[in-house]
Amino acid sequence: MKNYFDDIEDKNEVQKYLIGTIENNFEIVIITNNDGVISYISKSGENYTGYELIDIEEKSIFDFIKGKTIRDKFLKKSLNKTSVEFKLKKRGIRNFKITIYKIETNKYIWYFTDITMEVKKIETILESLSLRNIIYNIMEEFIFSFQILVGDKLTSLYEVNSSLEKVLGYNREELYKKKVVDIIKCDFNKMISKLYSEKQFTEETLLIKSNGDELPIKAKFILLEGYEPKTVVVIARDISVEKEVKSLLLENIKNNDIMVDNIVETMSKIVEKRDPYTVGHQKSVSEISVKIGKEMGFSKDRLRGLEIAGILHDLGKVAIPIEILTKPGKLMEEEFNLIKKHSEIGYDILKDIKFPWEIAEFVLQHHERINGSGYPLGLKGDNISLESKILAVADVIDAMASHRPYRAALGLKSAMEEIEGKKGILYDERVVNSAIKVLGKGEKL
């Protein structure tokens, strides 16, 4: 039986040139009928797959492409421009991007471009960033990638994760047909310029959903060096809750009139939905901090700032998955690293709110330790604000003395032993001494 192109090969030089071009520009070219029955495979395709035409002629192309829904997608004309896995004779399964054109009433031409290495590159990057477990199983972060071609032209989406599909309302095949400009609001000329100069940067922007709604995100753009075409990975997270919290806080701050009771009530309602333990903890830390501050001679105004900082110190936990906040038992390293982000998230929410005190800084630093072993900045000694040092001690006292999802309460005695034993190492001596005096007075915590 003749190959499909045998009938036209001698017609003219132009057709020969076109056939040669096809052979040279695609790893595999296959022609099928409407049902996917193969009638032609290019010479390059024979070499690449290990199959000769005699091996696969009259067979279904769907016998070689993995996926239960591939045939249905072809019949529904939704398979074009998507990625598939093709079973080769000698080289196993490889990833290909396919382009399909109808060339006659009952004939389709399939172009296959091998993207196996590109897929592996993205997987390697995700692994090297230690993000795979977090992104796919815990954090619900959105990941996608695209490429920058000659002339700074941007390609369609290249790799996406399931969280992006879910939040945007597209399936993966639909997303692969979308250009990056279709799903994210951004000054792309500025973005490309910044990537070339800085290699990576973070900014707040918007994702565009399939229904036209916009979702506020914080996105990290990373230019992967050493790859051609230039590849960009975007790792983003939903910040809509943080935006809502910030808006609610602003409603309770009018003309520098800080309505503490309203803030407590607002924060309680927000946090209680996610982690009921945090609600009581924030109030307790606030009360303990104020008592320590009084013992240290703080003015009434300074005590008020300390009170508010205590109420808000764990505000960033609104962005941490509830499954982690309430998980019984020991956290995995990735989960703990995720929780450690809460002080930075709290800072991001509070930094633009004009309190009379440095509330955002106090919240950012409340897990710093005087020997530099804390987070997120590893600050030491006098570089940590006194309010943050007080919050740190009050935080430890309440955390150890109270019940937690992952353990029973350790008791006040254990808390006192902890701060006394680590005085001058992790915790400020003056703060610890004042806390011990407060506890020694038998004040109810």
C-alpha positions as CSV (number, residue, x, y, z in Angstrom):
1,M,0.0,0.0,0.0
2,K,1.3,3.4,-0.9
3,N,2.2,6.1,1.6
4,Y,-0.1,9.1,1.6
5,F,2.6,11.4,0.1
6,D,3.5,8.9,-2.7
7,D,0.5,10.1,-4.7
8,I,1.7,13.7,-4.7
9,E,5.4,13.4,-4.4
10,D,6.1,13.8,-8.2
11,K,3.6,16.6,-8.8
12,N,6.0,19.5,-8.4
13,E,9.1,20.7,-6.7
14,V,7.1,22.9,-4.3
15,Q,5.3,19.9,-2.8
16,K,8.6,18.1,-2.5
17,Y,10.1,21.1,-0.6
18,L,7.1,21.2,1.7
19,I,7.3,17.5,2.5
20,G,11.1,17.9,3.2
21,T,10.3,20.8,5.4
22,I,7.8,18.7,7.4
23,E,10.3,15.9,7.7
24,N,13.0,18.2,9.0
25,N,11.0,20.2,11.5
26,F,9.0,17.6,13.4
27,E,10.2,14.5,15.1
28,I,7.1,12.6,14.0
29,V,4.5,13.3,11.3
30,I,1.5,10.9,11.1
31,I,-1.6,10.9,8.9
32,T,-4.8,9.3,10.0
33,N,-8.5,9.2,9.0
34,N,-11.4,10.5,11.0
35,D,-11.2,7.5,13.3
36,G,-7.5,7.8,14.0
37,V,-6.5,4.9,11.8
38,I,-2.9,5.4,10.6
39,S,-2.1,5.6,6.8
40,Y,1.3,7.4,6.9
41,I,4.3,8.0,9.1
42,S,7.2,10.2,8.1
43,K,10.8,8.8,7.7
44,S,11.8,10.9,10.7
45,G,8.9,9.4,12.6
46,E,10.0,5.9,11.7
47,N,13.5,6.6,12.9
48,Y,12.3,8.4,16.1
49,T,9.6,5.9,17.1
50,G,11.3,2.7,15.9
51,Y,8.1,1.7,14.0
52,E,8.0,1.4,10.2
53,L,4.9,2.1,8.3
54,I,4.3,-1.6,7.8
55,D,4.2,-2.0,11.7
56,I,1.5,0.6,12.3
57,E,-0.4,1.0,9.1
58,E,-4.1,0.4,9.6
59,K,-3.6,0.5,13.4
60,S,-5.2,3.2,15.6
61,I,-3.0,6.1,16.7
62,F,-4.7,5.8,20.1
63,D,-2.9,2.5,20.6
64,F,0.3,4.5,20.9
65,I,-0.9,7.6,22.8
66,K,-1.5,7.2,26.6
67,G,-4.7,8.4,28.1
68,K,-8.3,7.1,28.3
69,T,-9.9,10.3,27.1
70,I,-7.5,11.0,24.1
71,R,-9.9,9.5,21.5
72,D,-12.9,11.4,22.8
73,K,-10.9,14.7,22.8
74,F,-9.8,14.0,19.2
75,L,-13.4,13.4,18.1
76,K,-14.5,16.6,20.0
77,K,-11.7,18.5,18.3
78,S,-10.2,19.5,21.7
79,L,-6.9,17.6,21.5
80,N,-5.0,20.1,19.3
81,K,-2.1,22.0,20.8
82,T,-2.0,19.7,23.9
83,S,0.7,17.5,25.5
84,V,0.5,13.8,25.2
85,E,2.6,10.7,26.1
86,F,3.6,8.6,23.1
87,K,4.7,5.0,23.4
88,L,7.9,4.4,21.3
89,K,9.1,1.0,20.2
90,K,12.6,1.2,21.8
91,R,12.8,4.4,23.8
92,G,9.8,4.0,26.1
93,I,7.3,6.7,26.7
94,R,8.1,10.4,25.9
95,N,6.2,13.6,26.1
96,F,5.1,15.3,22.9
97,K,3.2,18.5,22.0
98,I,0.8,17.7,19.1
99,T,-0.6,19.9,16.4
100,I,-3.4,18.5,14.2
101,Y,-4.8,19.8,10.9
102,K,-7.6,18.5,8.7
103,I,-6.2,18.2,5.2
104,E,-9.0,16.4,3.4
105,T,-12.5,15.3,4.2
106,N,-11.4,12.1,5.9
107,K,-7.7,12.8,6.6
108,Y,-5.8,14.5,9.5
109,I,-2.1,15.3,9.7
110,W,-0.5,15.0,13.2
111,Y,2.7,16.9,14.0
112,F,4.6,15.7,17.1
113,T,7.2,17.8,18.8
114,D,9.2,16.1,21.6
115,I,9.0,18.1,24.8
116,T,10.3,15.4,27.2
117,M,13.4,17.4,28.2
118,E,11.4,20.6,28.8
119,V,8.9,18.7,31.0
120,K,11.8,17.2,33.0
121,K,13.4,20.7,33.4
122,I,10.3,22.0,35.0
123,E,10.0,19.0,37.3
124,T,13.7,19.3,38.2
125,I,13.2,23.0,39.1
126,L,10.3,22.2,41.3
127,E,12.2,19.5,43.1
128,S,15.2,21.8,43.5
129,L,13.0,24.5,45.0
130,S,11.7,21.8,47.5
131,L,8.2,23.0,46.5
132,R,6.6,19.9,45.0
133,N,5.2,18.4,48.2
134,I,4.1,21.8,49.4
135,I,2.6,23.0,46.2
136,Y,0.8,19.8,45.1
137,N,-0.4,18.6,48.5
138,I,-0.4,21.4,51.1
139,M,-0.2,25.0,50.1
140,E,-2.6,25.2,47.2
141,E,-0.1,27.5,45.5
142,F,-0.6,28.1,41.8
143,I,2.3,27.2,39.4
144,F,2.6,27.8,35.7
145,S,5.4,28.5,33.3
146,F,5.8,30.1,29.9
147,Q,8.7,30.9,27.6
148,I,10.1,34.1,26.2
149,L,10.9,33.8,22.4
150,V,13.0,36.0,20.2
151,G,11.7,39.6,20.2
152,D,10.4,39.1,23.7
153,K,7.2,37.3,22.5
154,L,5.5,35.3,25.2
155,T,4.3,31.7,24.5
156,S,1.2,29.9,25.7
157,L,1.3,28.3,29.2
158,Y,3.9,25.6,29.3
159,E,3.3,23.7,32.6
160,V,0.5,24.2,35.1
161,N,-0.4,22.5,38.4
162,S,-3.9,21.3,39.4
163,S,-4.4,24.2,41.8
164,L,-4.3,26.6,38.9
165,E,-6.8,24.6,37.0
166,K,-9.1,24.6,40.0
167,V,-8.9,28.3,40.8
168,L,-9.2,29.5,37.2
169,G,-12.0,27.1,36.2
170,Y,-10.1,25.7,33.1
171,N,-9.0,22.1,32.5
172,R,-5.3,21.5,31.7
173,E,-5.9,21.2,27.9
174,E,-7.7,24.6,27.9
175,L,-4.9,26.2,29.9
176,Y,-2.2,24.9,27.5
177,K,-4.0,26.9,24.8
178,K,-4.0,30.1,26.9
179,K,-1.3,32.7,26.6
180,V,0.1,34.1,29.8
181,V,-1.5,37.4,29.0
182,D,-4.9,35.7,29.1
183,I,-4.6,34.7,32.8
184,I,-2.6,37.3,34.6
185,K,-2.8,41.1,34.8
186,C,0.7,42.4,34.4
187,D,2.9,45.0,32.7
188,F,4.6,42.4,30.6
189,N,7.3,44.7,29.1
190,K,8.2,45.7,32.7
191,M,8.1,42.1,33.8
192,I,10.5,40.9,31.1
193,S,12.9,43.8,31.7
194,K,12.9,43.1,35.5
195,L,13.5,39.4,34.9
196,Y,16.4,40.1,32.7
197,S,18.0,42.4,35.3
198,E,17.0,40.7,38.5
199,K,16.4,37.1,37.5
200,Q,13.5,36.8,39.9
201,F,11.1,39.1,41.8
202,T,7.8,39.1,43.7
203,E,4.8,41.4,43.3
204,E,1.1,41.5,43.9
205,T,-1.1,41.2,40.9
206,L,-4.3,39.6,39.7
207,L,-5.3,36.2,38.1
208,I,-8.1,36.3,35.6
209,K,-10.6,33.4,36.0
210,S,-12.6,31.8,33.2
211,N,-15.7,33.7,34.2
212,G,-13.8,37.0,34.1
213,D,-13.5,37.4,37.9
214,E,-10.2,38.6,39.2
215,L,-8.2,36.9,42.1
216,P,-5.6,38.9,44.0
217,I,-2.3,37.0,44.2
218,K,1.2,37.4,45.4
219,A,3.4,36.0,42.6
220,K,7.1,35.1,42.4
221,F,8.5,35.3,38.8
222,I,11.6,33.2,38.3
223,L,13.7,33.2,35.1
224,L,15.4,29.8,34.7
225,E,18.9,30.5,33.5
226,G,20.6,28.3,31.0
227,Y,17.5,27.3,29.1
228,E,16.5,28.1,25.5
229,P,14.0,29.4,24.9
230,K,14.1,31.4,28.1
231,T,11.7,29.8,30.6
232,V,9.8,31.6,33.4
233,V,8.2,29.8,36.3
234,V,5.5,31.7,38.3
235,I,4.7,30.6,41.8
236,A,1.7,32.4,43.2
237,R,-0.7,32.3,46.2
238,D,-4.2,33.6,46.9
239,I,-4.1,36.7,49.1
240,S,-7.8,37.5,49.0
241,V,-8.2,36.6,52.7
242,E,-5.3,38.9,53.6
243,K,-6.9,41.7,51.6
244,E,-10.2,41.2,53.4
245,V,-8.5,41.2,56.8
246,K,-6.6,44.4,55.9
247,S,-9.9,46.0,54.8
248,L,-11.6,45.0,58.1
249,L,-8.8,46.4,60.1
250,L,-8.9,49.7,58.3
251,E,-12.6,50.0,59.2
252,N,-11.7,49.8,62.8
253,I,-9.0,52.5,62.7
254,K,-10.5,55.9,62.1
255,N,-8.6,59.1,62.8
256,N,-6.1,57.2,65.0
257,D,-9.0,56.0,67.2
258,I,-7.9,52.4,67.7
259,M,-11.0,50.4,68.7
260,V,-9.3,47.5,70.5
261,D,-12.5,45.7,71.3
262,N,-13.6,45.8,67.7
263,I,-10.3,44.6,66.5
264,V,-10.4,41.7,68.9
265,E,-13.9,40.8,67.8
266,T,-13.0,41.1,64.1
267,M,-9.8,39.0,64.4
268,S,-11.6,36.4,66.4
269,K,-14.3,36.0,63.8
270,I,-11.7,35.7,61.0
271,V,-9.3,33.4,62.7
272,E,-11.9,31.3,64.5
273,K,-13.1,29.8,61.2
274,R,-9.6,28.5,60.6
275,D,-8.0,27.8,63.9
276,P,-10.0,28.2,67.2
277,Y,-6.8,27.7,69.2
278,T,-5.3,30.8,67.7
279,V,-8.2,33.1,68.9
280,G,-7.7,32.4,72.6
281,H,-3.9,32.3,72.1
282,Q,-3.8,35.8,70.6
283,K,-5.8,37.3,73.5
284,S,-3.7,35.5,76.1
285,V,-0.4,36.7,74.5
286,S,-1.8,40.2,74.5
287,E,-2.7,40.1,78.2
288,I,0.6,38.5,79.2
289,S,2.6,41.0,77.2
290,V,0.8,44.0,78.8
291,K,1.5,42.6,82.3
292,I,5.2,42.2,81.4
293,G,5.2,45.7,79.9
294,K,3.7,47.2,83.1
295,E,6.4,45.4,85.1
296,M,9.0,47.0,82.9
297,G,7.5,50.5,83.3
298,F,5.9,51.0,79.9
299,S,3.8,54.1,79.5
300,K,0.0,53.8,79.0
301,D,0.4,54.6,75.4
302,R,3.2,52.1,74.8
303,L,1.2,49.4,76.6
304,R,-1.7,50.1,74.2
305,G,0.5,49.4,71.3
306,L,1.8,46.3,72.9
307,E,-1.8,45.1,73.5
308,I,-2.7,45.5,69.9
309,A,0.5,43.8,68.7
310,G,-0.3,40.9,70.9
311,I,-3.8,40.6,69.5
312,L,-2.4,40.7,65.9
313,H,0.8,38.8,66.3
314,D,-0.5,35.6,64.7
315,L,-2.6,37.4,62.1
316,G,-0.6,35.8,59.2
317,K,-2.0,32.4,60.1
318,V,-5.1,33.3,58.2
319,A,-3.2,32.4,55.0
320,I,-1.9,29.0,56.4
321,P,-3.9,25.9,55.4
322,I,-6.2,24.8,58.3
323,E,-5.0,21.2,57.8
324,I,-1.6,22.3,59.0
325,L,-2.7,24.6,61.8
326,T,-4.9,21.9,63.4
327,K,-2.8,18.9,62.5
328,P,-2.3,16.5,65.4
329,G,1.2,15.1,65.9
330,K,4.5,16.4,64.7
331,L,4.7,18.6,61.6
332,M,6.8,17.6,58.6
333,E,9.7,20.0,57.9
334,E,7.9,21.5,54.9
335,E,4.8,22.1,56.9
336,F,6.7,23.8,59.7
337,N,8.5,26.0,57.1
338,L,5.1,27.0,55.8
339,I,3.9,27.9,59.3
340,K,7.0,30.0,59.8
341,K,5.8,32.3,56.9
342,H,3.0,33.6,59.1
343,S,5.0,36.4,60.6
344,E,5.9,37.8,57.2
345,I,2.3,37.4,56.0
346,G,1.1,39.3,59.0
347,Y,3.7,42.0,58.3
348,D,2.5,42.3,54.7
349,I,-1.1,42.7,55.9
350,L,-0.2,45.4,58.5
351,K,2.6,47.3,56.9
352,D,0.5,49.9,55.1
353,I,-1.9,50.5,58.1
354,K,-1.1,53.7,59.9
355,F,-1.0,52.7,63.5
356,P,0.6,55.1,66.0
357,W,3.0,52.3,66.8
358,E,5.3,50.0,64.7
359,I,2.8,47.1,64.9
360,A,3.9,45.5,61.6
361,E,7.5,45.4,62.8
362,F,6.5,44.0,66.1
363,V,4.5,41.2,64.4
364,L,7.3,40.5,61.9
365,Q,9.9,40.1,64.7
366,H,8.0,38.2,67.3
367,H,9.8,34.9,66.4
368,E,13.3,36.4,66.3
369,R,15.7,35.3,69.1
370,I,18.5,37.3,70.6
371,N,21.2,34.9,69.5
372,G,20.1,35.2,65.9
373,S,18.5,31.7,65.7
374,G,15.0,33.0,65.1
375,Y,13.0,33.8,61.9
376,P,12.3,35.2,59.5
377,L,15.3,37.6,59.4
378,G,17.7,36.0,61.9
379,L,18.0,39.3,63.9
380,K,20.1,39.5,67.0
381,G,20.1,41.4,70.3
382,D,19.3,45.1,70.0
383,N,18.2,44.8,66.4
384,I,15.0,43.2,67.7
385,S,12.5,45.7,69.1
386,L,11.7,45.4,72.8
387,E,8.0,44.9,72.1
388,S,8.9,41.9,69.9
389,K,11.1,40.5,72.7
390,I,8.1,40.7,75.1
391,L,5.8,39.1,72.5
392,A,8.3,36.3,72.1
393,V,8.3,35.5,75.8
394,A,4.6,35.9,76.2
395,D,4.0,33.6,73.1
396,V,6.2,30.8,74.6
397,I,4.5,31.1,78.0
398,D,1.0,30.7,76.6
399,A,1.9,28.1,74.0
400,M,3.5,25.8,76.6
401,A,0.9,26.3,79.2
402,S,-2.0,25.7,76.9
403,H,-3.4,22.7,75.0
404,R,-2.5,22.4,71.4
405,P,-3.9,20.1,68.6
406,Y,-0.6,18.2,68.5
407,R,0.0,17.9,72.3
408,A,-1.5,18.4,75.8
409,A,-0.7,21.4,77.9
410,L,2.8,21.3,79.3
411,G,1.9,23.6,82.2
412,L,3.1,26.9,83.6
413,K,6.0,25.4,85.4
414,S,7.5,24.0,82.2
415,A,7.0,27.4,80.5
416,M,8.9,29.2,83.4
417,E,11.7,26.6,83.1
418,E,11.9,27.2,79.4
419,I,12.3,31.0,79.5
420,E,14.5,30.9,82.6
421,G,16.8,28.3,81.1
422,K,17.1,30.1,77.8
423,K,17.4,33.6,79.3
424,G,20.2,35.5,77.6
425,I,20.4,32.9,74.8
426,L,17.0,33.0,73.1
427,Y,15.1,35.5,75.3
428,D,16.0,38.9,76.6
429,E,17.1,38.8,80.3
430,R,15.1,41.9,81.3
431,V,11.9,40.6,79.7
432,V,12.4,37.1,81.3
433,N,13.0,38.6,84.7
434,S,9.9,40.8,84.5
435,A,7.9,37.8,83.3
436,I,9.1,35.7,86.2
437,K,8.1,38.5,88.6
438,V,4.6,38.6,87.0
439,L,4.2,34.9,87.3
440,G,5.6,34.9,90.8
441,K,2.9,37.3,91.9
442,G,0.4,34.6,91.1
443,E,-1.4,36.7,88.5
444,K,-3.9,34.7,86.5
445,L,-2.8,34.2,82.9
